[in-house]
Amino acid sequence: MAHKTILLIQDLSCVGRCSAFAALPVLCALGHHVVPLATALLSSHTAFKQPYIRDLSEDMEACLKKWASLPLRFDAILIGYLANRQQAQAALCAVKAYRKEGTLLCVDPAMGDHGRMYAGVEQEVVDFFGALCRKADLIFPNATEAALLLGRDPASARADLETLSSAAMLGAKNTVLTGYREKDSVGVLAQSG
């Protein structure tokens, strides 16, 4: 496998084994060079009650401004947790600047789970992710996120073939629905085109 350079636009959740702290070691262990663009610093992920959240929107914008003078090229852009409109705008600027012919755009619309939207995530972020999913090569929402993207009630969301089919209609080239459960196992459902 050829090693790739990946732009990772994601939060840093200190407790909870998720976000950039989950993606970075995996991608690096596979030999890829990962360039993080942190969206927020959280004391723990949002499943914990009232985490401390430090918005890094201004830092994102400052990094992108500095990067503009560097000869950066990315084989893939992976976008995850965004809390607000300013972060979404910064992520869009990054996509416009660095998505070239052959750059894979992967979107993990990290907005909610277990039937509810994460605390602090604004509706504008849901709308942004919806627009971004239409341009993506790969999206991988969970059932709650798929429901939010589809304008459905997330409380009744299910990871099943109907949700996968509906999420695939958002327009991404490939859709992976996470959190599919069968008996004692958890997996994914996937659909191309």
C-alpha positions, 0 to 999 in steps of 0.5 A, a space after each residue: 500500500 502506498 503511503 498517503 498524506 492525509 489532512 485530518 480535520 477533527 477535534 481532540 477529545 482527551 478522554 474517550 478514545 475517539 476523534 483525532 486521538 483515535 484516527 491519528 494512531 491508526 492512520 500513522 500505524 498504517 504508514 500514512 503522514 497525517 496533518 491534523 487541523 484541530 477543530 476543538 479541544 474537549 476534556 472528554 467526548 460529548 457522551 460525558 456530561 458537560 465536557 469542557 470545550 475550547 473552540 479552536 475556530 480562530 486557530 484553524 483559520 490561522 493555520 490555514 492562513 500560514 499553510 497557504 504559503 507552503 507547498 502542501 498536497 493531500 491525498 485525502 481529507 478526512 473531516 469529523 467533528 465540527 461544532 459551529 458555523 465558523 469551524 464549518 467555514 474553515 473546513 470548507 476553506 481547507 477543502 477548497 484549497 486542498 482538494 485537487 484531482 485525485 484527493 479523496 474526500 471522506 466525511 464522518 459527520 460527527 454530530 450525534 449518537 444514540 438518538 440525539 445530537 451532541 451538545 453544542 452542535 449547531 443546526 448550521 453544522 448539520 446543513 454544512 455536513 449535508 452539503 459536504 456529503 453530496 461532494 464526498 467520496 466516502 461518508 460514514 455516519 451512524 444512524 443518528 447522524 444519518 437521520 439528522 442529515 435526512 431531516 428525520 427524527 434522530 430518536 427513532 433512528 436505526 442502523 438498517 438497510 433502509 437507513 443505509 439506502 436513504 443515506 446513500 441518496 445524499 449523493 456521496 460516491 460511497 456510504 458506510 453506515 456505522 453501528 449496525 448490530 446483529 445479535 452480539 456483534 457490531 459492524 457496518 453496512 456499506 453501499 457504493 454509488 
